[in-house]
């Protein structure tokens, strides 16, 4: 607030205004720290200790009780990942059931010469792995 205006006011009013200004500054600082804790960078440590220095931290317990004179141990772990098997490798031992999809009898007529049609060959459309509980087989579906 303007100093000239405050000088013309009684002492209790100026003291009240200055206490309100101090309270506003404290509330603004609390709001700033709350926004920082809520929207700022975070880690596990700051997630649980939101700016309270009296709060105990469980994350630095190992450093507190560690014996600095003790020699460090190095442990080497090696792991090789198994190669993934392909679908063909998985299905090669399963029995194969051929399902042939044929045209209905009334559609096996040539549209030009009106003679009957007969199959010339078959085309593999897709392979499916069907699993019936306690029974698995590969279905090969052909188109004629």
MARDO-703431 format. One record per atom (N, C-alpha, C, CB): residue number from 1; chain; atom name; x, y, z; residue in three letters. Coordinates in nm, 3 decimals. Glycine has a CB too. Example, Ala and Ser with C-alpha at 12.3 -4.5 7.8 and 13.67 -1.06 7.14 Angstrom:
// MARDO-703431
nr  kette  atom  u  v  w  rest
1  A  N  1.319  -0.569  0.780  ala
1  A  CA  1.230  -0.450  0.780  ala
1  A  C  1.320  -0.330  0.780  ala
1  A  CB  1.131  -0.447  0.905  ala
2  A  N  1.285  -0.225  0.708  ser
2  A  CA  1.367  -0.106  0.714  ser
2  A  C  1.290  0.003  0.787  ser
2  A  CB  1.408  -0.060  0.572  ser
***
This chain:
// MARDO-703431
nr  kette  atom  u  v  w  rest
1  A  N  0.085  -0.117  0.000  unk
1  A  CA  0.000  0.000  0.000  unk
1  A  C  0.089  0.123  0.000  unk
1  A  CB  -0.097  0.000  0.122  unk
2  A  N  0.033  0.233  -0.043  unk
2  A  CA  0.109  0.358  -0.055  unk
2  A  C  0.150  0.408  0.083  unk
2  A  CB  0.027  0.465  -0.130  unk
3  A  N  0.275  0.449  0.099  unk
3  A  CA  0.328  0.493  0.229  unk
3  A  C  0.261  0.622  0.276  unk
3  A  CB  0.479  0.514  0.219  unk
4  A  N  0.227  0.714  0.187  unk
4  A  CA  0.166  0.841  0.228  unk
4  A  C  0.026  0.820  0.283  unk
4  A  CB  0.161  0.939  0.109  unk
5  A  N  -0.045  0.723  0.227  unk
5  A  CA  -0.179  0.694  0.276  unk
5  A  C  -0.170  0.629  0.413  unk
5  A  CB  -0.256  0.603  0.176  unk
6  A  N  -0.073  0.539  0.432  unk
6  A  CA  -0.056  0.472  0.561  unk
6  A  C  -0.014  0.570  0.670  unk
6  A  CB  0.047  0.360  0.549  unk
7  A  N  0.063  0.672  0.635  unk
7  A  CA  0.111  0.767  0.736  unk
7  A  C  -0.004  0.850  0.793  unk
7  A  CB  0.216  0.860  0.676  unk
8  A  N  -0.108  0.871  0.713  unk
8  A  CA  -0.219  0.952  0.760  unk
8  A  C  -0.322  0.872  0.839  unk
8  A  CB  -0.287  1.017  0.643  unk
9  A  N  -0.307  0.742  0.848  unk
9  A  CA  -0.403  0.657  0.918  unk
9  A  C  -0.358  0.632  1.062  unk
9  A  CB  -0.422  0.524  0.844  unk
10  A  N  -0.454  0.593  1.147  unk
10  A  CA  -0.418  0.562  1.286  unk
10  A  C  -0.329  0.437  1.292  unk
10  A  CB  -0.545  0.542  1.372  unk
11  A  N  -0.260  0.422  1.406  unk
11  A  CA  -0.163  0.314  1.423  unk
11  A  C  -0.229  0.176  1.419  unk
11  A  CB  -0.089  0.330  1.554  unk
12  A  N  -0.347  0.159  1.481  unk
12  A  CA  -0.408  0.027  1.478  unk
12  A  C  -0.445  -0.015  1.336  unk
12  A  CB  -0.531  0.026  1.566  unk
13  A  N  -0.487  0.079  1.253  unk
13  A  CA  -0.523  0.047  1.115  unk
13  A  C  -0.399  0.007  1.037  unk
13  A  CB  -0.593  0.167  1.047  unk
14  A  N  -0.289  0.080  1.054  unk
14  A  CA  -0.166  0.046  0.981  unk
14  A  C  -0.110  -0.088  1.028  unk
14  A  CB  -0.059  0.157  0.999  unk
15  A  N  -0.119  -0.116  1.159  unk
15  A  CA  -0.074  -0.246  1.210  unk
15  A  C  -0.160  -0.360  1.153  unk
15  A  CB  -0.077  -0.248  1.364  unk
16  A  N  -0.292  -0.338  1.147  unk
16  A  CA  -0.382  -0.438  1.093  unk
16  A  C  -0.353  -0.463  0.944  unk
16  A  CB  -0.528  -0.394  1.112  unk
17  A  N  -0.331  -0.355  0.869  unk
17  A  CA  -0.301  -0.368  0.725  unk
17  A  C  -0.168  -0.440  0.705  unk
17  A  CB  -0.297  -0.230  0.657  unk
18  A  N  -0.067  -0.409  0.785  unk
18  A  CA  0.063  -0.475  0.769  unk
18  A  C  0.054  -0.623  0.808  unk
18  A  CB  0.171  -0.403  0.855  unk
19  A  N  -0.030  -0.656  0.909  unk
19  A  CA  -0.047  -0.798  0.944  unk
19  A  C  -0.120  -0.873  0.833  unk
19  A  CB  -0.124  -0.812  1.077  unk
20  A  N  -0.217  -0.806  0.769  unk
20  A  CA  -0.287  -0.868  0.656  unk
20  A  C  -0.191  -0.889  0.538  unk
20  A  CB  -0.406  -0.781  0.613  unk
21  A  N  -0.104  -0.792  0.512  unk
21  A  CA  -0.007  -0.807  0.404  unk
21  A  C  0.088  -0.923  0.432  unk
21  A  CB  0.073  -0.676  0.385  unk
22  A  N  0.130  -0.941  0.557  unk
22  A  CA  0.218  -1.052  0.594  unk
22  A  C  0.145  -1.185  0.577  unk
22  A  CB  0.268  -1.036  0.739  unk
23  A  N  0.018  -1.187  0.615  unk
23  A  CA  -0.061  -1.309  0.600  unk
23  A  C  -0.081  -1.342  0.452  unk
23  A  CB  -0.197  -1.293  0.670  unk
24  A  N  -0.102  -1.241  0.370  unk
24  A  CA  -0.117  -1.262  0.225  unk
24  A  C  0.012  -1.318  0.167  unk
24  A  CB  -0.156  -1.130  0.154  unk
25  A  N  0.126  -1.263  0.209  unk
25  A  CA  0.255  -1.312  0.159  unk
25  A  C  0.277  -1.457  0.201  unk
25  A  CB  0.371  -1.223  0.211  unk
26  A  N  0.240  -1.493  0.325  unk
26  A  CA  0.255  -1.631  0.372  unk
26  A  C  0.164  -1.724  0.293  unk
26  A  CB  0.225  -1.640  0.522  unk
27  A  N  0.040  -1.684  0.268  unk
27  A  CA  -0.053  -1.767  0.191  unk
27  A  C  -0.008  -1.783  0.046  unk
27  A  CB  -0.193  -1.706  0.196  unk
28  A  N  0.048  -1.676  -0.013  unk
28  A  CA  0.100  -1.687  -0.149  unk
28  A  C  0.216  -1.786  -0.154  unk
28  A  CB  0.146  -1.549  -0.200  unk
29  A  N  0.302  -1.787  -0.053  unk
29  A  CA  0.414  -1.881  -0.048  unk
29  A  C  0.362  -2.025  -0.032  unk
29  A  CB  0.510  -1.846  0.068  unk
30  A  N  0.260  -2.045  0.052  unk
30  A  CA  0.200  -2.178  0.066  unk
30  A  C  0.138  -2.225  -0.066  unk
30  A  CB  0.093  -2.177  0.176  unk
31  A  N  0.072  -2.136  -0.136  unk
31  A  CA  0.011  -2.169  -0.264  unk
31  A  C  0.118  -2.204  -0.366  unk
31  A  CB  -0.076  -2.054  -0.314  unk
32  A  N  0.227  -2.127  -0.369  unk
32  A  CA  0.337  -2.155  -0.460  unk
32  A  C  0.399  -2.293  -0.433  unk
32  A  CB  0.444  -2.046  -0.447  unk
33  A  N  0.422  -2.325  -0.307  unk
33  A  CA  0.482  -2.455  -0.274  unk
33  A  C  0.384  -2.570  -0.302  unk
33  A  CB  0.525  -2.458  -0.127  unk
34  A  N  0.255  -2.548  -0.279  unk
34  A  CA  0.157  -2.652  -0.310  unk
34  A  C  0.148  -2.677  -0.460  unk
34  A  CB  0.018  -2.613  -0.254  unk
35  A  N  0.150  -2.569  -0.540  unk
35  A  CA  0.149  -2.584  -0.685  unk
35  A  C  0.275  -2.653  -0.735  unk
35  A  CB  0.134  -2.448  -0.753  unk
36  A  N  0.388  -2.622  -0.675  unk
36  A  CA  0.513  -2.687  -0.714  unk
36  A  C  0.507  -2.836  -0.680  unk
36  A  CB  0.634  -2.620  -0.643  unk
37  A  N  0.455  -2.871  -0.562  unk
37  A  CA  0.445  -3.011  -0.524  unk
37  A  C  0.345  -3.086  -0.612  unk
37  A  CB  0.403  -3.023  -0.376  unk
38  A  N  0.239  -3.018  -0.653  unk
38  A  CA  0.136  -3.082  -0.733  unk
38  A  C  0.171  -3.090  -0.881  unk
38  A  CB  0.005  -3.009  -0.716  unk
39  A  N  0.224  -2.982  -0.938  unk
39  A  CA  0.247  -2.974  -1.081  unk
39  A  C  0.394  -2.973  -1.121  unk
39  A  CB  0.181  -2.851  -1.135  unk
40  A  N  0.486  -2.958  -1.028  unk
40  A  CA  0.627  -2.951  -1.060  unk
40  A  C  0.689  -3.088  -1.078  unk
40  A  CB  0.701  -2.877  -0.954  unk
41  A  N  0.822  -3.090  -1.095  unk
41  A  CA  0.893  -3.217  -1.108  unk
41  A  C  0.878  -3.295  -0.980  unk
41  A  CB  1.041  -3.194  -1.141  unk
42  A  N  0.876  -3.427  -0.996  unk
42  A  CA  0.856  -3.507  -0.877  unk
42  A  C  0.944  -3.631  -0.881  unk
42  A  CB  0.710  -3.547  -0.862  unk
43  A  N  0.965  -3.690  -0.767  unk
43  A  CA  1.032  -3.818  -0.754  unk
43  A  C  0.967  -3.888  -0.636  unk
43  A  CB  1.189  -3.801  -0.734  unk
44  A  N  1.012  -4.010  -0.608  unk
44  A  CA  0.953  -4.081  -0.494  unk
44  A  C  0.976  -4.005  -0.365  unk
44  A  CB  1.010  -4.223  -0.483  unk
45  A  N  1.093  -3.945  -0.355  unk
45  A  CA  1.126  -3.874  -0.232  unk
45  A  C  1.033  -3.754  -0.212  unk
45  A  CB  1.273  -3.828  -0.234  unk
46  A  N  1.014  -3.675  -0.316  unk
46  A  CA  0.929  -3.557  -0.300  unk
46  A  C  0.781  -3.592  -0.296  unk
46  A  CB  0.955  -3.459  -0.413  unk
47  A  N  0.745  -3.709  -0.344  unk
47  A  CA  0.604  -3.747  -0.339  unk
47  A  C  0.559  -3.766  -0.194  unk
47  A  CB  0.580  -3.876  -0.420  unk
48  A  N  0.647  -3.818  -0.112  unk
48  A  CA  0.610  -3.848  0.025  unk
48  A  C  0.654  -3.740  0.123  unk
48  A  CB  0.668  -3.980  0.066  unk
49  A  N  0.753  -3.663  0.087  unk
49  A  CA  0.799  -3.555  0.174  unk
49  A  C  0.770  -3.425  0.101  unk
49  A  CB  0.953  -3.568  0.209  unk
50  A  N  0.659  -3.364  0.127  unk
50  A  CA  0.618  -3.245  0.055  unk
50  A  C  0.670  -3.120  0.124  unk
50  A  CB  0.464  -3.239  0.043  unk
51  A  N  0.799  -3.104  0.121  unk
51  A  CA  0.859  -2.983  0.172  unk
51  A  C  0.867  -2.976  0.323  unk
51  A  CB  0.784  -2.867  0.123  unk
52  A  N  0.836  -3.081  0.396  unk
52  A  CA  0.843  -3.079  0.541  unk
52  A  C  0.977  -3.138  0.584  unk
52  A  CB  0.724  -3.157  0.605  unk
53  A  N  1.069  -3.055  0.633  unk
53  A  CA  1.201  -3.107  0.670  unk
53  A  C  1.197  -3.196  0.794  unk
53  A  CB  1.298  -2.992  0.694  unk
54  A  N  1.092  -3.188  0.875  unk
54  A  CA  1.082  -3.271  0.994  unk
54  A  C  1.033  -3.412  0.962  unk
54  A  CB  0.989  -3.206  1.095  unk
55  A  N  0.980  -3.432  0.841  unk
55  A  CA  0.930  -3.563  0.801  unk
55  A  C  1.047  -3.657  0.778  unk
55  A  CB  0.843  -3.553  0.674  unk
56  A  N  1.036  -3.778  0.832  unk
56  A  CA  1.140  -3.877  0.815  unk
56  A  C  1.134  -3.938  0.676  unk
56  A  CB  1.130  -3.986  0.922  unk
57  A  N  1.248  -3.968  0.617  unk
57  A  CA  1.253  -4.030  0.486  unk
57  A  C  1.297  -4.175  0.501  unk
57  A  CB  1.348  -3.953  0.392  unk
58  A  N  1.225  -4.265  0.434  unk
58  A  CA  1.261  -4.407  0.438  unk
58  A  C  1.354  -4.444  0.323  unk
58  A  CB  1.137  -4.492  0.433  unk
59  A  N  1.381  -4.348  0.233  unk
59  A  CA  1.455  -4.380  0.113  unk
59  A  C  1.606  -4.369  0.131  unk
59  A  CB  1.412  -4.291  0.003  unk
60  A  N  1.655  -4.304  0.235  unk
60  A  CA  1.799  -4.292  0.254  unk
60  A  C  1.845  -4.377  0.372  unk
60  A  CB  1.838  -4.146  0.275  unk
61  A  N  1.768  -4.477  0.408  unk
61  A  CA  1.800  -4.562  0.522  unk
61  A  C  1.927  -4.643  0.497  unk
61  A  CB  1.683  -4.655  0.552  unk
62  A  N  1.949  -4.691  0.378  unk
62  A  CA  2.067  -4.772  0.348  unk
62  A  C  2.193  -4.689  0.362  unk
62  A  CB  2.057  -4.831  0.208  unk
63  A  N  2.191  -4.565  0.317  unk
63  A  CA  2.308  -4.479  0.328  unk
63  A  C  2.338  -4.444  0.474  unk
63  A  CB  2.288  -4.351  0.246  unk
64  A  N  2.234  -4.434  0.555  unk
64  A  CA  2.254  -4.397  0.695  unk
64  A  C  2.324  -4.508  0.772  unk
64  A  CB  2.120  -4.365  0.762  unk
65  A  N  2.284  -4.632  0.749  unk
65  A  CA  2.335  -4.743  0.827  unk
65  A  C  2.448  -4.820  0.757  unk
65  A  CB  2.224  -4.837  0.860  unk
66  A  N  2.491  -4.777  0.641  unk
66  A  CA  2.594  -4.849  0.568  unk
66  A  C  2.730  -4.831  0.634  unk
66  A  CB  2.599  -4.801  0.422  unk
67  A  N  2.809  -4.936  0.631  unk
67  A  CA  2.945  -4.933  0.683  unk
67  A  C  3.036  -4.890  0.569  unk
67  A  CB  2.988  -5.072  0.743  unk
68  A  N  3.095  -4.770  0.581  unk
68  A  CA  3.176  -4.717  0.472  unk
68  A  C  3.309  -4.791  0.459  unk
68  A  CB  3.201  -4.569  0.492  unk
69  A  N  3.355  -4.857  0.564  unk
69  A  CA  3.482  -4.928  0.560  unk
69  A  C  3.468  -5.065  0.496  unk
69  A  CB  3.539  -4.942  0.701  unk
70  A  N  3.348  -5.115  0.480  unk
70  A  CA  3.326  -5.247  0.423  unk
70  A  C  3.356  -5.245  0.273  unk
70  A  CB  3.181  -5.294  0.447  unk
71  A  N  3.421  -5.351  0.222  unk
71  A  CA  3.451  -5.354  0.077  unk
71  A  C  3.322  -5.374  -0.004  unk
71  A  CB  3.552  -5.467  0.045  unk
72  A  N  3.322  -5.315  -0.121  unk
72  A  CA  3.204  -5.327  -0.207  unk
72  A  C  3.209  -5.460  -0.281  unk
72  A  CB  3.196  -5.209  -0.307  unk
73  A  N  3.095  -5.524  -0.294  unk
73  A  CA  3.085  -5.649  -0.368  unk
73  A  C  3.027  -5.619  -0.504  unk
73  A  CB  3.000  -5.752  -0.292  unk
74  A  N  3.085  -5.684  -0.605  unk
74  A  CA  3.028  -5.670  -0.739  unk
74  A  C  2.972  -5.805  -0.779  unk
74  A  CB  3.135  -5.620  -0.842  unk
75  A  N  2.852  -5.805  -0.824  unk
75  A  CA  2.784  -5.927  -0.866  unk
75  A  C  2.754  -5.914  -1.014  unk
75  A  CB  2.653  -5.952  -0.783  unk
76  A  N  2.796  -6.012  -1.092  unk
76  A  CA  2.771  -6.011  -1.235  unk
76  A  C  2.664  -6.114  -1.267  unk
76  A  CB  2.902  -6.040  -1.316  unk
77  A  N  2.560  -6.069  -1.332  unk
77  A  CA  2.450  -6.157  -1.370  unk
77  A  C  2.443  -6.158  -1.522  unk
77  A  CB  2.314  -6.110  -1.308  unk
78  A  N  2.445  -6.278  -1.579  unk
78  A  CA  2.432  -6.287  -1.724  unk
78  A  C  2.306  -6.368  -1.756  unk
78  A  CB  2.558  -6.352  -1.788  unk
79  A  N  2.239  -6.327  -1.858  unk
79  A  CA  2.114  -6.391  -1.897  unk
79  A  C  2.106  -6.390  -2.048  unk
79  A  CB  1.991  -6.319  -1.833  unk
80  A  N  2.078  -6.503  -2.106  unk
80  A  CA  2.056  -6.508  -2.250  unk
80  A  C  1.911  -6.544  -2.274  unk
80  A  CB  2.152  -6.610  -2.319  unk
81  A  N  1.851  -6.467  -2.357  unk
81  A  CA  1.709  -6.487  -2.387  unk
81  A  C  1.692  -6.601  -2.487  unk
81  A  CB  1.646  -6.357  -2.442  unk
82  A  N  1.595  -6.687  -2.462  unk
82  A  CA  1.566  -6.796  -2.554  unk
82  A  C  1.508  -6.738  -2.682  unk
82  A  CB  1.468  -6.898  -2.491  unk
83  A  N  1.540  -6.803  -2.793  unk
83  A  CA  1.481  -6.759  -2.919  unk
83  A  C  1.334  -6.796  -2.920  unk
83  A  CB  1.555  -6.823  -3.040  unk
84  A  N  1.253  -6.706  -2.971  unk
84  A  CA  1.110  -6.733  -2.980  unk
84  A  C  1.083  -6.831  -3.092  unk
84  A  CB  1.030  -6.603  -3.002  unk
85  A  N  0.993  -6.923  -3.066  unk
85  A  CA  0.954  -7.018  -3.170  unk
85  A  C  0.848  -6.955  -3.258  unk
85  A  CB  0.903  -7.150  -3.108  unk
86  A  N  0.854  -6.987  -3.386  unk
86  A  CA  0.755  -6.934  -3.478  unk
86  A  C  0.628  -7.017  -3.472  unk
86  A  CB  0.810  -6.930  -3.622  unk
87  A  N  0.524  -6.967  -3.534  unk
87  A  CA  0.396  -7.039  -3.536  unk
87  A  C  0.411  -7.172  -3.609  unk
87  A  CB  0.286  -6.954  -3.601  unk
88  A  N  0.493  -7.171  -3.715  unk
88  A  CA  0.513  -7.295  -3.790  unk
88  A  C  0.582  -7.401  -3.704  unk
88  A  CB  0.595  -7.268  -3.918  unk
89  A  N  0.679  -7.359  -3.624  unk
89  A  CA  0.748  -7.453  -3.536  unk
89  A  C  0.653  -7.508  -3.430  unk
89  A  CB  0.868  -7.386  -3.469  unk
90  A  N  0.565  -7.423  -3.380  unk
90  A  CA  0.470  -7.468  -3.279  unk
90  A  C  0.367  -7.565  -3.337  unk
90  A  CB  0.399  -7.349  -3.217  unk
91  A  N  0.327  -7.543  -3.463  unk
91  A  CA  0.218  -7.621  -3.522  unk
91  A  C  0.266  -7.743  -3.600  unk
91  A  CB  0.136  -7.533  -3.612  unk
92  A  N  0.399  -7.764  -3.615  unk
92  A  CA  0.443  -7.873  -3.702  unk
92  A  C  0.412  -8.012  -3.646  unk
92  A  CB  0.591  -7.861  -3.725  unk
93  A  N  0.394  -8.026  -3.517  unk
93  A  CA  0.367  -8.155  -3.457  unk
93  A  C  0.218  -8.183  -3.439  unk
93  A  CB  0.437  -8.165  -3.325  unk
94  A  N  0.134  -8.086  -3.471  unk
94  A  CA  -0.010  -8.103  -3.452  unk
94  A  C  -0.073  -8.170  -3.573  unk
94  A  CB  -0.077  -7.966  -3.425  unk
95  A  N  -0.179  -8.246  -3.553  unk
95  A  CA  -0.248  -8.305  -3.667  unk
95  A  C  -0.317  -8.197  -3.751  unk
95  A  CB  -0.352  -8.410  -3.619  unk
96  A  N  -0.326  -8.223  -3.881  unk
96  A  CA  -0.385  -8.126  -3.974  unk
96  A  C  -0.521  -8.178  -4.020  unk
96  A  CB  -0.291  -8.101  -4.097  unk
97  A  N  -0.621  -8.094  -4.016  unk
97  A  CA  -0.755  -8.128  -4.063  unk
97  A  C  -0.785  -8.037  -4.181  unk
97  A  CB  -0.863  -8.112  -3.949  unk
98  A  N  -0.807  -8.093  -4.299  unk
98  A  CA  -0.836  -8.012  -4.418  unk
98  A  C  -0.986  -7.987  -4.427  unk
98  A  CB  -0.784  -8.083  -4.546  unk
99  A  N  -1.021  -7.862  -4.444  unk
99  A  CA  -1.161  -7.822  -4.462  unk
99  A  C  -1.171  -7.761  -4.601  unk
99  A  CB  -1.209  -7.720  -4.348  unk
100  A  N  -1.250  -7.822  -4.689  unk
100  A  CA  -1.263  -7.774  -4.826  unk
100  A  C  -1.398  -7.705  -4.839  unk
100  A  CB  -1.250  -7.890  -4.930  unk
101  A  N  -1.393  -7.580  -4.879  unk
101  A  CA  -1.515  -7.501  -4.898  unk
101  A  C  -1.556  -7.514  -5.046  unk
101  A  CB  -1.492  -7.348  -4.857  unk
102  A  N  -1.669  -7.575  -5.074  unk
102  A  CA  -1.715  -7.595  -5.211  unk
102  A  C  -1.837  -7.508  -5.239  unk
102  A  CB  -1.748  -7.744  -5.236  unk
103  A  N  -1.858  -7.482  -5.367  unk
103  A  CA  -1.977  -7.407  -5.408  unk
103  A  C  -2.100  -7.495  -5.390  unk
103  A  CB  -1.965  -7.359  -5.555  unk
104  A  N  -2.213  -7.435  -5.360  unk
104  A  CA  -2.337  -7.515  -5.354  unk
104  A  C  -2.369  -7.573  -5.493  unk
104  A  CB  -2.455  -7.427  -5.304  unk
105  A  N  -2.444  -7.680  -5.494  unk
105  A  CA  -2.476  -7.753  -5.619  unk
105  A  C  -2.543  -7.663  -5.722  unk
105  A  CB  -2.568  -7.873  -5.588  unk
106  A  N  -2.629  -7.572  -5.680  unk
106  A  CA  -2.702  -7.487  -5.776  unk
106  A  C  -2.613  -7.378  -5.837  unk
106  A  CB  -2.823  -7.423  -5.708  unk
107  A  N  -2.492  -7.354  -5.780  unk
107  A  CA  -2.401  -7.253  -5.836  unk
107  A  C  -2.289  -7.316  -5.918  unk
107  A  CB  -2.341  -7.168  -5.724  unk
108  A  N  -2.287  -7.449  -5.934  unk
108  A  CA  -2.183  -7.518  -6.010  unk
108  A  C  -2.223  -7.531  -6.158  unk
108  A  CB  -2.156  -7.657  -5.950  unk
109  A  N  -2.272  -7.423  -6.217  unk
109  A  CA  -2.315  -7.422  -6.357  unk
109  A  C  -2.247  -7.304  -6.424  unk
109  A  CB  -2.472  -7.412  -6.371  unk
110  A  N  -2.192  -7.328  -6.543  unk
110  A  CA  -2.125  -7.222  -6.620  unk
110  A  C  -2.231  -7.123  -6.669  unk
110  A  CB  -2.045  -7.282  -6.741  unk
111  A  N  -2.203  -6.995  -6.656  unk
111  A  CA  -2.298  -6.892  -6.697  unk
111  A  C  -2.305  -6.874  -6.847  unk
111  A  CB  -2.262  -6.763  -6.634  unk
112  A  N  -2.206  -6.927  -6.921  unk
112  A  CA  -2.203  -6.908  -7.066  unk
112  A  C  -2.261  -7.029  -7.139  unk
112  A  CB  -2.060  -6.882  -7.113  unk
113  A  N  -2.206  -7.149  -7.110  unk
113  A  CA  -2.247  -7.268  -7.185  unk
113  A  C  -2.343  -7.357  -7.107  unk
113  A  CB  -2.125  -7.349  -7.224  unk
114  A  N  -2.377  -7.323  -6.988  unk
114  A  CA  -2.474  -7.396  -6.907  unk
114  A  C  -2.430  -7.538  -6.869  unk
114  A  CB  -2.605  -7.403  -6.981  unk
115  A  N  -2.300  -7.570  -6.883  unk
115  A  CA  -2.248  -7.702  -6.843  unk
115  A  C  -2.209  -7.699  -6.696  unk
115  A  CB  -2.127  -7.742  -6.931  unk
116  A  N  -2.192  -7.817  -6.639  unk
116  A  CA  -2.153  -7.827  -6.499  unk
116  A  C  -2.005  -7.792  -6.478  unk
116  A  CB  -2.181  -7.967  -6.447  unk
117  A  N  -1.974  -7.731  -6.365  unk
117  A  CA  -1.837  -7.697  -6.330  unk
117  A  C  -1.777  -7.806  -6.244  unk
117  A  CB  -1.831  -7.562  -6.257  unk
118  A  N  -1.647  -7.829  -6.259  unk
118  A  CA  -1.578  -7.925  -6.174  unk
118  A  C  -1.448  -7.859  -6.124  unk
118  A  CB  -1.549  -8.059  -6.252  unk
119  A  N  -1.400  -7.900  -6.007  unk
119  A  CA  -1.281  -7.836  -5.951  unk
119  A  C  -1.156  -7.870  -6.031  unk
119  A  CB  -1.263  -7.878  -5.805  unk
120  A  N  -1.070  -7.771  -6.049  unk
120  A  CA  -0.943  -7.788  -6.120  unk
120  A  C  -0.829  -7.802  -6.019  unk
120  A  CB  -0.917  -7.670  -6.217  unk
121  A  N  -0.834  -7.727  -5.913  unk
121  A  CA  -0.730  -7.730  -5.811  unk
121  A  C  -0.785  -7.667  -5.684  unk
121  A  CB  -0.602  -7.655  -5.858  unk
122  A  N  -0.700  -7.652  -5.589  unk
122  A  CA  -0.747  -7.587  -5.466  unk
122  A  C  -0.641  -7.485  -5.421  unk
122  A  CB  -0.774  -7.693  -5.352  unk
123  A  N  -0.688  -7.380  -5.356  unk
123  A  CA  -0.601  -7.271  -5.310  unk
123  A  C  -0.612  -7.259  -5.159  unk
123  A  CB  -0.640  -7.136  -5.378  unk
124  A  N  -0.498  -7.253  -5.096  unk
124  A  CA  -0.497  -7.236  -4.950  unk
124  A  C  -0.536  -7.092  -4.917  unk
124  A  CB  -0.356  -7.271  -4.889  unk
125  A  N  -0.643  -7.076  -4.843  unk
125  A  CA  -0.691  -6.942  -4.806  unk
125  A  C  -0.625  -6.896  -4.677  unk
125  A  CB  -0.844  -6.942  -4.791  unk
126  A  N  -0.627  -6.979  -4.576  unk
126  A  CA  -0.565  -6.943  -4.448  unk
126  A  C  -0.542  -7.068  -4.366  unk
126  A  CB  -0.652  -6.842  -4.371  unk
127  A  N  -0.455  -7.056  -4.266  unk
127  A  CA  -0.431  -7.164  -4.170  unk
127  A  C  -0.472  -7.111  -4.034  unk
127  A  CB  -0.280  -7.211  -4.171  unk
128  A  N  -0.548  -7.187  -3.963  unk
128  A  CA  -0.593  -7.149  -3.830  unk
128  A  C  -0.546  -7.251  -3.730  unk
128  A  CB  -0.747  -7.135  -3.826  unk
129  A  N  -0.512  -7.205  -3.613  unk
129  A  CA  -0.482  -7.296  -3.504  unk
129  A  C  -0.605  -7.300  -3.416  unk
129  A  CB  -0.354  -7.252  -3.423  unk
130  A  N  -0.673  -7.412  -3.415  unk
130  A  CA  -0.793  -7.429  -3.334  unk
130  A  C  -0.756  -7.505  -3.209  unk
130  A  CB  -0.905  -7.503  -3.413  unk
131  A  N  -0.802  -7.456  -3.098  unk
131  A  CA  -0.773  -7.522  -2.971  unk
131  A  C  -0.904  -7.555  -2.903  unk
131  A  CB  -0.685  -7.433  -2.880  unk
132  A  N  -0.930  -7.682  -2.890  unk
132  A  CA  -1.043  -7.731  -2.814  unk
132  A  C  -0.981  -7.786  -2.686  unk
132  A  CB  -1.129  -7.841  -2.893  unk
133  A  N  -1.033  -7.756  -2.570  unk
133  A  CA  -0.968  -7.801  -2.447  unk
133  A  C  -0.928  -7.948  -2.454  unk
133  A  CB  -1.061  -7.778  -2.327  unk
134  A  N  -0.802  -7.974  -2.431  unk
134  A  CA  -0.740  -8.106  -2.435  unk
134  A  C  -0.728  -8.160  -2.577  unk
134  A  CB  -0.819  -8.203  -2.349  unk
135  A  N  -0.750  -8.073  -2.678  unk
135  A  CA  -0.735  -8.117  -2.816  unk
135  A  C  -0.700  -7.996  -2.902  unk
135  A  CB  -0.865  -8.187  -2.867  unk
136  A  N  -0.591  -8.004  -2.974  unk
136  A  CA  -0.550  -7.894  -3.062  unk
136  A  C  -0.522  -7.951  -3.200  unk
136  A  CB  -0.426  -7.820  -3.006  unk
137  A  N  -0.558  -7.876  -3.304  unk
137  A  CA  -0.530  -7.919  -3.441  unk
137  A  C  -0.519  -7.796  -3.529  unk
137  A  CB  -0.641  -8.015  -3.494  unk
138  A  N  -0.459  -7.815  -3.646  unk
138  A  CA  -0.443  -7.708  -3.743  unk
138  A  C  -0.548  -7.729  -3.852  unk
138  A  CB  -0.297  -7.704  -3.803  unk
139  A  N  -0.623  -7.627  -3.885  unk
139  A  CA  -0.723  -7.635  -3.991  unk
139  A  C  -0.669  -7.563  -4.112  unk
139  A  CB  -0.861  -7.575  -3.946  unk
140  A  N  -0.660  -7.632  -4.226  unk
140  A  CA  -0.620  -7.571  -4.352  unk
140  A  C  -0.745  -7.555  -4.437  unk
140  A  CB  -0.510  -7.657  -4.426  unk
141  A  N  -0.778  -7.434  -4.472  unk
141  A  CA  -0.902  -7.405  -4.545  unk
141  A  C  -0.866  -7.371  -4.688  unk
141  A  CB  -0.982  -7.288  -4.478  unk
142  A  N  -0.922  -7.444  -4.782  unk
142  A  CA  -0.894  -7.427  -4.923  unk
142  A  C  -1.015  -7.374  -4.994  unk
142  A  CB  -0.849  -7.559  -4.986  unk
143  A  N  -0.990  -7.305  -5.105  unk
143  A  CA  -1.099  -7.254  -5.189  unk
143  A  C  -1.091  -7.326  -5.323  unk
143  A  CB  -1.090  -7.097  -5.207  unk
144  A  N  -1.204  -7.372  -5.375  unk
144  A  CA  -1.204  -7.444  -5.502  unk
144  A  C  -1.260  -7.356  -5.610  unk
144  A  CB  -1.282  -7.574  -5.492  unk
***
